[in-house]
């Protein structure tokens, strides 16, 4: 399908992006989308006509290879290229996602304070107004349909869609698995269990409720309604997140039920983006208690890979006490060993670990992490990863602390025999 020049707009009702997620050092778009270009911006829309990505041109934009993205949860994320190599060392990706809400980021910049980014909303509003004016003309059918969708999808409409998503899945996803970076955080969330086994005192992203698995009928109802909510754009998704914080504890039968129903009802084999992926969280207790049959089941699912992120957090007594985390050091070490064993045995299952870190933690914390990721491993392992989540208040941390935190991160990364990256808490 071609493009149409209408007044000062170049309208492309459908464009084809890349079919497989990957790690690229240049801007890449996935699946299928629509595009409208003005003299100062390129606006890209999903298949429901909802704004998805914006790029600026010339003096309107900080850097031509960076962009602004709106998530299904109606948050804006700014993708910064930085110096490429430095960003890749931090995240394992070539772009750094600056978030429009408080998180655990430790880089000091905040693009959302720039007038260049705030002007995007004004430009989008002007485009929607222009689209509403143009639809009264005699235009090609595809161009008119796109303009009509753009005009209808107001900020209020998009907020309503996000609210419907959160209602269906029993609340906002407060934290996405770090491994979902592999699919640019483009996942469909399904809540199969609520609460957490541990409810640690330091945690700010969990509900504080005890663990409770949902009945299969409620999970199936979620999936059916999510299919309706995503509509035409469903075919741009090939990744599923089973939440909330410890889906692994839900057990083999429920995990398999949810994963298979999602694959079938979302028709992931027909997705415009190939190689479907499954994501879930686990805890030290759930990975230790899980029987081999659960991982054999995950390995047999039609997903190309199942990523399980285990929140280990710390491996020394002092830090565990400070975090008010009711887990023994021996339990953390056993869970880490189980992670390594699963990664060796199951081709399509990859388990990763998350630890917290800060410049204010003791030397024992860092030494214990090195003992796990260096002394316990002989070869450098390509499968599995260690994510380090900064424990900071990004609103108040100063430059000196940022430098010290980054120094400690790079020291751990240099000595670890597992791939080691920062874990930025993103929500949906």
Number of C-alpha atoms within 10 A of each C-alpha: 9 10 16 16 12 11 9 9 17 17 22 20 25 20 16 13 14 14 16 14 19 14 15 10 14 11 13 11 14 19 22 20 23 22 22 23 19 16 11 15 18 17 22 24 23 19 23 17 23 24 24 20 21 23 21 24 15 11 10 16 18 17 15 14 16 19 22 19 18 16 16 21 19 18 16 19 21 22 19 20 23 14 10 15 14 15 16 18 16 21 19 18 22 23 27 22 21 21 21 14 12 11 19 19 23 22 14 12 9 11 18 16 10 10 11 15 19 12 12 20 13 11 15 18 15 12 20 20 15 16 21 17 13 18 17 10 8 8 13 9 11 17 24 20 14 25 24 19 19 23 20 18 17 16 15 10 12 17 16 14 18 20 16 17 24 17 12 20 20 14 15 17 22 15 18 23 24 28 22 20 17 15 19 14 18 18 21 23 25 23 23 28 23 22 19 21 20 19 19 16 13 12 14 11 13 16 16 16 12 11 20 16 18 14 11 15 8 12 22 18 11 22 23 15 15 22 17 11 16 19 12 13 20 22 19 23 24 28 28 25 27 23 25 30 30 30 29 28 23 21 16 19 12 20 22 17 15 21 21 15 16 26 22 12 13 23 15 24 16 13 19 21 22 19 17 21 23 25 25 25 26 26 25 25 20 19 23 17 13 16 12 10 11 16 19 17 14 21 19 16 16 19 22 16 20 25 22 26 28 28 20 25 23 26 26 21 17 15 19 20 14 11 16 15 19 13 18 15 18 12 15 22 18 14 23 23 14 17 22 17 12 18 17 14 13 14 15 19 24 23 25 26 24 22 20 19 24 20 18 11 14 13 10 15 21 19 13 18 20 19 13 18 23 17 13 12 14 9 9 12 16 9 15 23 22 25 28 23 21 23 20 19 13 16 12 7 13 12 12 8 15 18 14 14 20 18 13 15 22 16 13 20 22 12 13 22 22 22 19 25 23 25 22 23 18 22 18 21
